[in-house]
Structure formats: C-alpha cells, structure tokens
Amino acid sequence: MRTDKKLLVKGFKFIGYTTGLMFLAPFVIYQAFKNEEHPAYIPVLIIGLILAIAAIAFGFYTIKIFMDSLFGKKTKN
C-alpha cells in the first residue's frame, strides 16, 4: 500500500477550494441578511446557500480523495 502522490496533491488543492468556500459562503449569507431591504436580497441569499452546499460537497469529496490516495481505490477482480 503506497500513497498515490498525484491524488494527494489533488486532495490538497481541493482543501484550498473547500476552505475558500467555507469562508465565502457565510460571508455572502451574512451580507444578504444585513441588506434585507435591498432588491438583490433573494439572489444574494440563494448564491450564499449554493456556496454553502458546495462547501459541504467539496468537503466530502476532499475526504474521498484523501482516502483514495492513502488506501487506494477498491477494484473488482
């Protein structure tokens, strides 16, 4: 069992994307709730929620990449 270095590097890249989304999503949602009277309230809130869902999905995908790089993909014989 050897570590797949290409997948490990890919995992670290996705950690960067995930971290960015984890900080960006709450910021966008906060800005939406801060400006509830603004006409762009609903679109900004929807964008923030999409970013939050994407952060969660990227988090799970990143964990999957790390598991695959450390333990290898299961192949059928």
TIBA-627457 format. One record per atom (N, C-alpha, C, CB): residue in one letter; atom name; x, y, z. Coordinates in steps of 0.02 Angstrom, whole numbers, padded with zeros to 5 digits. Glycine has a CB too. Example, Ala and Ser with C-alpha at 12.3 -4.5 7.8 and 13.67 -1.06 7.14 Angstrom:
residu = A; atome = N; X = 00660; Y = -00284; Z = 00390
residu = A; atome = CA; X = 00615; Y = -00225; Z = 00390
residu = A; atome = C; X = 00660; Y = -00165; Z = 00390
residu = A; atome = CB; X = 00565; Y = -00224; Z = 00452
residu = S; atome = N; X = 00642; Y = -00112; Z = 00354
residu = S; atome = CA; X = 00684; Y = -00053; Z = 00357
residu = S; atome = C; X = 00645; Y = 00002; Z = 00394
residu = S; atome = CB; X = 00704; Y = -00030; Z = 00286
//
This chain:
residu = M; atome = N; X = 00042; Y = -00059; Z = 00000
residu = M; atome = CA; X = 00000; Y = 00000; Z = 00000
residu = M; atome = C; X = 00044; Y = 00062; Z = 00000
residu = M; atome = CB; X = -00048; Y = 00000; Z = 00061
residu = R; atome = N; X = 00045; Y = 00095; Z = -00056
residu = R; atome = CA; X = 00085; Y = 00155; Z = -00062
residu = R; atome = C; X = 00038; Y = 00214; Z = -00072
residu = R; atome = CB; X = 00136; Y = 00149; Z = -00120
residu = T; atome = N; X = 00061; Y = 00272; Z = -00051
residu = T; atome = CA; X = 00022; Y = 00333; Z = -00059
residu = T; atome = C; X = 00027; Y = 00357; Z = -00131
residu = T; atome = CB; X = 00045; Y = 00387; Z = -00010
residu = D; atome = N; X = -00031; Y = 00371; Z = -00160
residu = D; atome = CA; X = -00032; Y = 00398; Z = -00228
residu = D; atome = C; X = -00021; Y = 00474; Z = -00223
residu = D; atome = CB; X = -00101; Y = 00382; Z = -00265
residu = K; atome = N; X = 00038; Y = 00495; Z = -00242
residu = K; atome = CA; X = 00057; Y = 00565; Z = -00232
residu = K; atome = C; X = 00017; Y = 00613; Z = -00275
residu = K; atome = CB; X = 00131; Y = 00574; Z = -00246
residu = K; atome = N; X = -00003; Y = 00591; Z = -00335
residu = K; atome = CA; X = -00043; Y = 00635; Z = -00378
residu = K; atome = C; X = -00111; Y = 00648; Z = -00347
residu = K; atome = CB; X = -00051; Y = 00603; Z = -00448
residu = L; atome = N; X = -00141; Y = 00596; Z = -00320
residu = L; atome = CA; X = -00206; Y = 00605; Z = -00286
residu = L; atome = C; X = -00198; Y = 00647; Z = -00223
residu = L; atome = CB; X = -00238; Y = 00537; Z = -00270
residu = L; atome = N; X = -00143; Y = 00638; Z = -00187
residu = L; atome = CA; X = -00131; Y = 00676; Z = -00127
residu = L; atome = C; X = -00125; Y = 00751; Z = -00142
residu = L; atome = CB; X = -00068; Y = 00652; Z = -00091
residu = V; atome = N; X = -00090; Y = 00768; Z = -00195
residu = V; atome = CA; X = -00084; Y = 00838; Z = -00216
residu = V; atome = C; X = -00152; Y = 00865; Z = -00237
residu = V; atome = CB; X = -00033; Y = 00846; Z = -00274
residu = K; atome = N; X = -00190; Y = 00824; Z = -00273
residu = K; atome = CA; X = -00258; Y = 00844; Z = -00293
residu = K; atome = C; X = -00301; Y = 00857; Z = -00230
residu = K; atome = CB; X = -00291; Y = 00790; Z = -00337
residu = G; atome = N; X = -00292; Y = 00815; Z = -00180
residu = G; atome = CA; X = -00329; Y = 00825; Z = -00117
residu = G; atome = C; X = -00311; Y = 00890; Z = -00083
residu = G; atome = CB; X = -00315; Y = 00768; Z = -00070
residu = F; atome = N; X = -00247; Y = 00908; Z = -00083
residu = F; atome = CA; X = -00226; Y = 00971; Z = -00054
residu = F; atome = C; X = -00254; Y = 01031; Z = -00092
residu = F; atome = CB; X = -00151; Y = 00976; Z = -00050
residu = K; atome = N; X = -00258; Y = 01024; Z = -00158
residu = K; atome = CA; X = -00289; Y = 01078; Z = -00198
residu = K; atome = C; X = -00362; Y = 01086; Z = -00179
residu = K; atome = CB; X = -00282; Y = 01063; Z = -00274
residu = F; atome = N; X = -00397; Y = 01030; Z = -00172
residu = F; atome = CA; X = -00467; Y = 01033; Z = -00154
residu = F; atome = C; X = -00478; Y = 01059; Z = -00083
residu = F; atome = CB; X = -00500; Y = 00965; Z = -00161
residu = I; atome = N; X = -00429; Y = 01049; Z = -00038
residu = I; atome = CA; X = -00434; Y = 01078; Z = 00029
residu = I; atome = C; X = -00434; Y = 01154; Z = 00023
residu = I; atome = CB; X = -00375; Y = 01054; Z = 00074
residu = G; atome = N; X = -00393; Y = 01181; Z = -00023
residu = G; atome = CA; X = -00392; Y = 01253; Z = -00034
residu = G; atome = C; X = -00459; Y = 01278; Z = -00059
residu = G; atome = CB; X = -00337; Y = 01272; Z = -00083
residu = Y; atome = N; X = -00489; Y = 01243; Z = -00107
residu = Y; atome = CA; X = -00554; Y = 01263; Z = -00133
residu = Y; atome = C; X = -00607; Y = 01259; Z = -00078
residu = Y; atome = CB; X = -00574; Y = 01219; Z = -00192
residu = T; atome = N; X = -00605; Y = 01205; Z = -00039
residu = T; atome = CA; X = -00654; Y = 01195; Z = 00014
residu = T; atome = C; X = -00648; Y = 01249; Z = 00066
residu = T; atome = CB; X = -00646; Y = 01127; Z = 00046
residu = T; atome = N; X = -00587; Y = 01265; Z = 00086
residu = T; atome = CA; X = -00577; Y = 01317; Z = 00136
residu = T; atome = C; X = -00602; Y = 01385; Z = 00111
residu = T; atome = CB; X = -00502; Y = 01322; Z = 00155
residu = G; atome = N; X = -00588; Y = 01400; Z = 00048
residu = G; atome = CA; X = -00613; Y = 01462; Z = 00020
residu = G; atome = C; X = -00689; Y = 01466; Z = 00021
residu = G; atome = CB; X = -00588; Y = 01470; Z = -00051
residu = L; atome = N; X = -00721; Y = 01411; Z = 00002
residu = L; atome = CA; X = -00794; Y = 01410; Z = 00004
residu = L; atome = C; X = -00821; Y = 01413; Z = 00075
residu = L; atome = CB; X = -00820; Y = 01347; Z = -00031
residu = M; atome = N; X = -00785; Y = 01383; Z = 00122
residu = M; atome = CA; X = -00808; Y = 01384; Z = 00192
residu = M; atome = C; X = -00807; Y = 01454; Z = 00221
residu = M; atome = CB; X = -00765; Y = 01337; Z = 00234
residu = F; atome = N; X = -00763; Y = 01497; Z = 00197
residu = F; atome = CA; X = -00762; Y = 01565; Z = 00220
residu = F; atome = C; X = -00807; Y = 01611; Z = 00178
residu = F; atome = CB; X = -00690; Y = 01592; Z = 00220
residu = L; atome = N; X = -00812; Y = 01597; Z = 00114
residu = L; atome = CA; X = -00851; Y = 01639; Z = 00069
residu = L; atome = C; X = -00926; Y = 01631; Z = 00080
residu = L; atome = CB; X = -00833; Y = 01623; Z = -00003
residu = A; atome = N; X = -00950; Y = 01570; Z = 00090
residu = A; atome = CA; X = -01022; Y = 01558; Z = 00096
residu = A; atome = C; X = -01053; Y = 01595; Z = 00155
residu = A; atome = CB; X = -01035; Y = 01484; Z = 00102
residu = P; atome = N; X = -01025; Y = 01589; Z = 00216
residu = P; atome = CA; X = -01056; Y = 01627; Z = 00272
residu = P; atome = C; X = -01052; Y = 01703; Z = 00262
residu = P; atome = CB; X = -01022; Y = 01608; Z = 00337
residu = F; atome = N; X = -00998; Y = 01726; Z = 00230
residu = F; atome = CA; X = -00992; Y = 01798; Z = 00218
residu = F; atome = C; X = -01047; Y = 01822; Z = 00171
residu = F; atome = CB; X = -00923; Y = 01813; Z = 00187
residu = V; atome = N; X = -01061; Y = 01784; Z = 00118
residu = V; atome = CA; X = -01114; Y = 01804; Z = 00070
residu = V; atome = C; X = -01182; Y = 01801; Z = 00104
residu = V; atome = CB; X = -01113; Y = 01759; Z = 00007
residu = I; atome = N; X = -01194; Y = 01748; Z = 00143
residu = I; atome = CA; X = -01258; Y = 01743; Z = 00178
residu = I; atome = C; X = -01266; Y = 01799; Z = 00228
residu = I; atome = CB; X = -01264; Y = 01674; Z = 00214
residu = Y; atome = N; X = -01213; Y = 01817; Z = 00264
residu = Y; atome = CA; X = -01216; Y = 01873; Z = 00311
residu = Y; atome = C; X = -01232; Y = 01939; Z = 00275
residu = Y; atome = CB; X = -01149; Y = 01879; Z = 00348
residu = Q; atome = N; X = -01200; Y = 01949; Z = 00218
residu = Q; atome = CA; X = -01214; Y = 02010; Z = 00180
residu = Q; atome = C; X = -01286; Y = 02013; Z = 00156
residu = Q; atome = CB; X = -01166; Y = 02016; Z = 00121
residu = A; atome = N; X = -01313; Y = 01955; Z = 00138
residu = A; atome = CA; X = -01383; Y = 01953; Z = 00116
residu = A; atome = C; X = -01429; Y = 01972; Z = 00173
residu = A; atome = CB; X = -01401; Y = 01883; Z = 00089
residu = F; atome = N; X = -01418; Y = 01944; Z = 00232
residu = F; atome = CA; X = -01462; Y = 01959; Z = 00289
residu = F; atome = C; X = -01451; Y = 02030; Z = 00315
residu = F; atome = CB; X = -01450; Y = 01909; Z = 00345
residu = K; atome = N; X = -01392; Y = 02058; Z = 00304
residu = K; atome = CA; X = -01379; Y = 02126; Z = 00326
residu = K; atome = C; X = -01418; Y = 02177; Z = 00283
residu = K; atome = CB; X = -01304; Y = 02141; Z = 00323
residu = N; atome = N; X = -01432; Y = 02159; Z = 00220
residu = N; atome = CA; X = -01466; Y = 02204; Z = 00174
residu = N; atome = C; X = -01533; Y = 02176; Z = 00151
residu = N; atome = CB; X = -01421; Y = 02218; Z = 00113
residu = E; atome = N; X = -01576; Y = 02160; Z = 00199
residu = E; atome = CA; X = -01640; Y = 02129; Z = 00182
residu = E; atome = C; X = -01685; Y = 02174; Z = 00142
residu = E; atome = CB; X = -01675; Y = 02108; Z = 00246
residu = E; atome = N; X = -01678; Y = 02239; Z = 00147
residu = E; atome = CA; X = -01722; Y = 02285; Z = 00111
residu = E; atome = C; X = -01698; Y = 02297; Z = 00039
residu = E; atome = CB; X = -01726; Y = 02352; Z = 00148
residu = H; atome = N; X = -01639; Y = 02274; Z = 00022
residu = H; atome = CA; X = -01611; Y = 02283; Z = -00045
residu = H; atome = C; X = -01646; Y = 02237; Z = -00094
residu = H; atome = CB; X = -01535; Y = 02271; Z = -00045
residu = P; atome = N; X = -01657; Y = 02259; Z = -00157
residu = P; atome = CA; X = -01691; Y = 02217; Z = -00206
residu = P; atome = C; X = -01653; Y = 02153; Z = -00224
residu = P; atome = CB; X = -01704; Y = 02256; Z = -00268
residu = A; atome = N; X = -01588; Y = 02153; Z = -00214
residu = A; atome = CA; X = -01547; Y = 02093; Z = -00232
residu = A; atome = C; X = -01541; Y = 02045; Z = -00173
residu = A; atome = CB; X = -01478; Y = 02115; Z = -00256
residu = Y; atome = N; X = -01583; Y = 02052; Z = -00122
residu = Y; atome = CA; X = -01579; Y = 02010; Z = -00062
residu = Y; atome = C; X = -01587; Y = 01936; Z = -00078
residu = Y; atome = CB; X = -01632; Y = 02031; Z = -00012
residu = I; atome = N; X = -01639; Y = 01919; Z = -00115
residu = I; atome = CA; X = -01653; Y = 01848; Z = -00129
residu = I; atome = C; X = -01598; Y = 01817; Z = -00174
residu = I; atome = CB; X = -01722; Y = 01842; Z = -00164
residu = P; atome = N; X = -01577; Y = 01850; Z = -00228
residu = P; atome = CA; X = -01523; Y = 01819; Z = -00268
residu = P; atome = C; X = -01458; Y = 01809; Z = -00230
residu = P; atome = CB; X = -01509; Y = 01861; Z = -00329
residu = V; atome = N; X = -01440; Y = 01857; Z = -00188
residu = V; atome = CA; X = -01378; Y = 01851; Z = -00148
residu = V; atome = C; X = -01386; Y = 01795; Z = -00097
residu = V; atome = CB; X = -01361; Y = 01918; Z = -00113
residu = L; atome = N; X = -01444; Y = 01789; Z = -00067
residu = L; atome = CA; X = -01455; Y = 01735; Z = -00019
residu = L; atome = C; X = -01452; Y = 01667; Z = -00053
residu = L; atome = CB; X = -01523; Y = 01745; Z = 00016
residu = I; atome = N; X = -01481; Y = 01662; Z = -00112
residu = I; atome = CA; X = -01479; Y = 01598; Z = -00149
residu = I; atome = C; X = -01407; Y = 01581; Z = -00167
residu = I; atome = CB; X = -01523; Y = 01602; Z = -00212
residu = I; atome = N; X = -01369; Y = 01630; Z = -00189
residu = I; atome = CA; X = -01298; Y = 01618; Z = -00206
residu = I; atome = C; X = -01260; Y = 01594; Z = -00144
residu = I; atome = CB; X = -01266; Y = 01681; Z = -00235
residu = G; atome = N; X = -01273; Y = 01626; Z = -00087
residu = G; atome = CA; X = -01241; Y = 01606; Z = -00025
residu = G; atome = C; X = -01258; Y = 01535; Z = -00005
residu = G; atome = CB; X = -01260; Y = 01653; Z = 00031
residu = L; atome = N; X = -01321; Y = 01516; Z = -00013
residu = L; atome = CA; X = -01342; Y = 01448; Z = 00004
residu = L; atome = C; X = -01311; Y = 01396; Z = -00043
residu = L; atome = CB; X = -01418; Y = 01442; Z = 00003
residu = I; atome = N; X = -01306; Y = 01414; Z = -00107
residu = I; atome = CA; X = -01274; Y = 01369; Z = -00156
residu = I; atome = C; X = -01200; Y = 01361; Z = -00138
residu = I; atome = CB; X = -01281; Y = 01397; Z = -00228
residu = L; atome = N; X = -01167; Y = 01415; Z = -00119
residu = L; atome = CA; X = -01097; Y = 01411; Z = -00099
residu = L; atome = C; X = -01089; Y = 01368; Z = -00036
residu = L; atome = CB; X = -01069; Y = 01481; Z = -00086
residu = A; atome = N; X = -01136; Y = 01373; Z = 00011
residu = A; atome = CA; X = -01132; Y = 01332; Z = 00072
residu = A; atome = C; X = -01141; Y = 01258; Z = 00055
residu = A; atome = CB; X = -01186; Y = 01354; Z = 00122
residu = I; atome = N; X = -01188; Y = 01242; Z = 00012
residu = I; atome = CA; X = -01197; Y = 01172; Z = -00009
residu = I; atome = C; X = -01136; Y = 01147; Z = -00046
residu = I; atome = CB; X = -01260; Y = 01165; Z = -00053
residu = A; atome = N; X = -01106; Y = 01190; Z = -00088
residu = A; atome = CA; X = -01046; Y = 01171; Z = -00124
residu = A; atome = C; X = -00988; Y = 01159; Z = -00076
residu = A; atome = CB; X = -01027; Y = 01225; Z = -00175
residu = A; atome = N; X = -00983; Y = 01199; Z = -00022
residu = A; atome = CA; X = -00930; Y = 01189; Z = 00027
residu = A; atome = C; X = -00936; Y = 01121; Z = 00061
residu = A; atome = CB; X = -00931; Y = 01245; Z = 00079
residu = I; atome = N; X = -00997; Y = 01102; Z = 00078
residu = I; atome = CA; X = -01008; Y = 01037; Z = 00109
residu = I; atome = C; X = -00991; Y = 00981; Z = 00060
residu = I; atome = CB; X = -01081; Y = 01030; Z = 00132
residu = A; atome = N; X = -01013; Y = 00987; Z = -00002
residu = A; atome = CA; X = -00999; Y = 00936; Z = -00053
residu = A; atome = C; X = -00924; Y = 00930; Z = -00066
residu = A; atome = CB; X = -01037; Y = 00951; Z = -00118
residu = F; atome = N; X = -00890; Y = 00987; Z = -00072
residu = F; atome = CA; X = -00818; Y = 00986; Z = -00083
residu = F; atome = C; X = -00782; Y = 00954; Z = -00024
residu = F; atome = CB; X = -00791; Y = 01056; Z = -00096
residu = G; atome = N; X = -00808; Y = 00966; Z = 00037
residu = G; atome = CA; X = -00777; Y = 00936; Z = 00096
residu = G; atome = C; X = -00780; Y = 00860; Z = 00093
residu = G; atome = CB; X = -00812; Y = 00960; Z = 00159
residu = F; atome = N; X = -00838; Y = 00833; Z = 00076
residu = F; atome = CA; X = -00844; Y = 00760; Z = 00071
residu = F; atome = C; X = -00801; Y = 00733; Z = 00013
residu = F; atome = CB; X = -00917; Y = 00740; Z = 00061
residu = Y; atome = N; X = -00800; Y = 00769; Z = -00042
residu = Y; atome = CA; X = -00760; Y = 00747; Z = -00100
residu = Y; atome = C; X = -00685; Y = 00748; Z = -00083
residu = Y; atome = CB; X = -00774; Y = 00791; Z = -00161
residu = T; atome = N; X = -00664; Y = 00798; Z = -00045
residu = T; atome = CA; X = -00594; Y = 00803; Z = -00024
residu = T; atome = C; X = -00575; Y = 00744; Z = 00020
residu = T; atome = CB; X = -00582; Y = 00869; Z = 00012
residu = I; atome = N; X = -00619; Y = 00727; Z = 00067
residu = I; atome = CA; X = -00606; Y = 00669; Z = 00110
residu = I; atome = C; X = -00600; Y = 00606; Z = 00068
residu = I; atome = CB; X = -00662; Y = 00662; Z = 00163
residu = K; atome = N; X = -00644; Y = 00599; Z = 00018
residu = K; atome = CA; X = -00642; Y = 00540; Z = -00026
residu = K; atome = C; X = -00576; Y = 00537; Z = -00063
residu = K; atome = CB; X = -00701; Y = 00541; Z = -00075
residu = I; atome = N; X = -00552; Y = 00594; Z = -00088
residu = I; atome = CA; X = -00488; Y = 00595; Z = -00124
residu = I; atome = C; X = -00431; Y = 00575; Z = -00078
residu = I; atome = CB; X = -00475; Y = 00666; Z = -00153
residu = F; atome = N; X = -00431; Y = 00600; Z = -00017
residu = F; atome = CA; X = -00378; Y = 00581; Z = 00030
residu = F; atome = C; X = -00380; Y = 00507; Z = 00047
residu = F; atome = CB; X = -00384; Y = 00622; Z = 00094
residu = M; atome = N; X = -00439; Y = 00480; Z = 00057
residu = M; atome = CA; X = -00445; Y = 00409; Z = 00071
residu = M; atome = C; X = -00420; Y = 00367; Z = 00012
residu = M; atome = CB; X = -00518; Y = 00390; Z = 00088
residu = D; atome = N; X = -00438; Y = 00388; Z = -00049
residu = D; atome = CA; X = -00415; Y = 00352; Z = -00108
residu = D; atome = C; X = -00339; Y = 00356; Z = -00116
residu = D; atome = CB; X = -00450; Y = 00379; Z = -00170
residu = S; atome = N; X = -00310; Y = 00414; Z = -00099
residu = S; atome = CA; X = -00238; Y = 00421; Z = -00108
residu = S; atome = C; X = -00200; Y = 00382; Z = -00054
residu = S; atome = CB; X = -00218; Y = 00495; Z = -00105
residu = L; atome = N; X = -00227; Y = 00377; Z = 00005
residu = L; atome = CA; X = -00191; Y = 00342; Z = 00058
residu = L; atome = C; X = -00202; Y = 00266; Z = 00057
residu = L; atome = CB; X = -00212; Y = 00368; Z = 00125
residu = F; atome = N; X = -00263; Y = 00245; Z = 00043
residu = F; atome = CA; X = -00279; Y = 00174; Z = 00048
residu = F; atome = C; X = -00292; Y = 00142; Z = -00019
residu = F; atome = CB; X = -00338; Y = 00164; Z = 00091
residu = G; atome = N; X = -00295; Y = 00180; Z = -00073
residu = G; atome = CA; X = -00305; Y = 00152; Z = -00140
residu = G; atome = C; X = -00379; Y = 00140; Z = -00153
residu = G; atome = CB; X = -00267; Y = 00088; Z = -00148
residu = K; atome = N; X = -00395; Y = 00141; Z = -00218
residu = K; atome = CA; X = -00463; Y = 00128; Z = -00238
residu = K; atome = C; X = -00476; Y = 00053; Z = -00237
residu = K; atome = CB; X = -00477; Y = 00157; Z = -00308
residu = K; atome = N; X = -00536; Y = 00035; Z = -00218
residu = K; atome = CA; X = -00554; Y = -00036; Z = -00219
residu = K; atome = C; X = -00572; Y = -00056; Z = -00290
residu = K; atome = CB; X = -00613; Y = -00050; Z = -00170
residu = T; atome = N; X = -00539; Y = -00107; Z = -00314
residu = T; atome = CA; X = -00552; Y = -00130; Z = -00381
residu = T; atome = C; X = -00584; Y = -00199; Z = -00378
residu = T; atome = CB; X = -00487; Y = -00132; Z = -00423
residu = K; atome = N; X = -00628; Y = -00212; Z = -00426
residu = K; atome = CA; X = -00660; Y = -00277; Z = -00430
residu = K; atome = C; X = -00615; Y = -00325; Z = -00468
residu = K; atome = CB; X = -00730; Y = -00271; Z = -00463
residu = N; atome = N; X = -00610; Y = -00385; Z = -00445
residu = N; atome = CA; X = -00568; Y = -00435; Z = -00478
residu = N; atome = C; X = -00604; Y = -00471; Z = -00533
residu = N; atome = CB; X = -00542; Y = -00486; Z = -00429
//
